[in-house]
Amino acid sequence: MAEEVMAKGEDERKVMVAIDESEYSHYALIWVLDNLKESLPRSPLFIFMAQPPPRNYPFAASLGSARMYCSVSAVSAPDFLNSVKENNKKLALAFLEKAKEICASRGVNAEILTEEGDAKTAICNVVEKLNIGMLILGDHGLGKIKRALLGSVSSYCVRYAKCPVLVVKKP
């Protein structure tokens, strides 16, 4: 009886791989497909990518209420920032679709997700929202000093994600 309950719980565990455009993320995804394929739950593998918020573009702020005239149309600061957001979303979806194709080529059903925001907080928010059972990330191999100065998405997620976190290091 306990084995049935445990097996049922294992089948319902949601697994999420958080990716970015780096080779480390790609390696982590391939590692999951090579090493965890048999133990992946019957539900889809979730693949997540954060869309970075638009940076503070100084010249966009200088547009203010004035218009910047181009040969085709006028562009305002909000229009420019909305364009940046839309391009970030398109890029994220393109990476996610490629990751989904990689999974499908290996017989794994994947569901893709994206959200705007700082990667580390967006990942942890999605983990909590979807009740993810295991989060997998690639390690960018930052040294101790760079990690201390720049911060590390994987370090943050290990501390704050509401599930076990597996950090895959590229040899």
C-alpha positions in Angstrom: 0.0 0.0 0.0 2.8 2.5 0.9 4.6 1.6 -2.3 1.5 2.4 -4.3 1.1 5.8 -2.6 4.8 6.5 -3.1 4.7 5.5 -6.8 1.7 7.7 -7.3 3.5 10.6 -5.7 6.5 10.0 -8.0 4.3 10.0 -11.1 2.8 13.3 -10.1 6.1 15.1 -9.4 6.5 18.0 -11.8 10.0 18.6 -13.1 11.1 21.9 -14.5 14.3 22.8 -16.3 15.1 26.6 -16.3 17.1 27.6 -19.4 18.7 30.7 -20.8 20.7 31.2 -24.1 23.9 29.7 -22.6 25.7 26.5 -23.5 25.4 25.6 -19.8 21.6 25.6 -20.0 21.7 23.5 -23.1 24.0 21.0 -21.4 21.7 20.8 -18.4 18.7 20.1 -20.7 20.6 17.4 -22.6 21.8 15.9 -19.2 18.3 15.7 -18.0 17.2 13.9 -21.2 20.1 11.5 -21.0 20.0 10.8 -17.3 16.5 11.3 -16.1 14.4 10.2 -19.1 13.3 7.0 -17.4 12.4 8.6 -14.2 10.6 11.7 -15.6 7.0 11.7 -14.6 4.2 10.9 -16.9 3.2 14.6 -16.9 5.3 16.8 -19.2 8.7 18.2 -18.5 8.4 21.9 -17.9 10.9 24.1 -19.6 11.1 27.7 -18.4 12.9 30.8 -19.6 12.7 34.2 -18.0 12.4 37.3 -20.2 14.7 40.0 -18.9 12.9 43.2 -18.0 13.8 46.1 -20.4 17.0 47.9 -19.3 16.9 51.5 -18.4 17.6 53.0 -21.8 18.8 56.6 -21.2 17.9 57.9 -24.6 14.4 56.4 -24.4 13.8 58.5 -21.2 15.0 61.6 -23.1 12.3 61.1 -25.6 9.8 62.0 -22.9 6.6 63.3 -24.6 8.6 64.4 -27.7 8.6 62.1 -30.7 11.5 60.6 -32.5 10.7 60.8 -36.1 11.8 58.0 -38.4 11.3 57.7 -42.1 8.3 55.4 -41.5 6.7 56.4 -38.2 7.1 58.2 -34.9 8.4 56.3 -31.9 7.8 57.3 -28.3 9.5 56.0 -25.1 6.6 53.7 -24.2 6.5 52.4 -27.8 10.2 51.7 -27.7 10.0 49.8 -24.4 7.0 47.8 -25.6 9.0 46.9 -28.7 11.9 45.7 -26.5 9.6 43.6 -24.3 8.0 42.1 -27.4 11.4 41.2 -28.9 12.5 39.7 -25.5 9.3 37.5 -25.6 9.9 36.4 -29.2 13.5 35.4 -28.4 12.5 33.5 -25.3 9.8 31.7 -27.2 12.2 30.8 -30.0 14.7 29.3 -27.4 11.9 27.4 -25.7 10.5 26.0 -29.0 14.0 24.7 -29.9 14.3 23.1 -26.4 10.8 21.5 -26.9 11.9 20.1 -30.3 15.0 18.6 -28.6 12.8 16.9 -26.0 10.4 15.7 -28.6 13.3 14.2 -30.7 14.1 12.1 -27.6 10.5 11.1 -26.9 9.9 13.5 -24.0 6.8 15.6 -23.9 7.7 19.1 -22.8 5.6 22.2 -21.9 7.2 25.6 -22.3 6.7 28.6 -20.1 8.1 32.1 -20.0 7.6 35.1 -17.8 9.0 38.6 -17.7 11.3 39.4 -14.8 14.7 38.8 -13.2 15.6 35.2 -13.8 16.1 34.1 -10.2 12.9 35.5 -8.8 10.9 34.5 -11.9 12.1 30.9 -11.7 11.2 30.7 -8.0 7.8 32.3 -8.6 7.0 29.7 -11.3 8.2 26.8 -9.1 5.8 27.9 -6.4 2.9 28.7 -8.7 3.0 25.4 -10.5 4.0 23.3 -7.4 7.1 22.0 -9.2 8.6 19.0 -7.5 12.2 19.4 -8.8 14.0 22.3 -10.5 17.0 21.7 -12.7 19.5 24.4 -13.7 22.8 24.7 -15.5 25.7 26.1 -13.6 27.5 28.9 -15.4 30.8 28.1 -13.7 31.3 31.5 -12.1 34.1 31.7 -9.7 33.6 32.6 -6.1 34.4 36.3 -6.6 32.2 36.7 -9.7 29.4 34.9 -8.0 29.7 37.1 -4.9 29.7 40.3 -7.0 27.2 39.4 -9.7 25.1 36.9 -7.9 24.2 33.5 -9.1 20.8 32.4 -10.3 21.5 28.8 -9.3 22.7 29.8 -5.8 19.6 31.9 -5.3 17.3 29.1 -6.5 19.0 26.6 -4.2 18.3 28.9 -1.3 14.8 30.1 -2.1 13.0 27.6 -4.5 10.3 25.7 -2.7 11.5 22.3 -4.1 14.7 20.3 -4.4 17.1 21.9 -6.9 19.6 20.0 -9.1 22.4 22.2 -10.5 24.1 20.5 -13.5 27.8 21.4 -14.0 29.3 21.2 -17.5 32.6 19.3 -17.3 
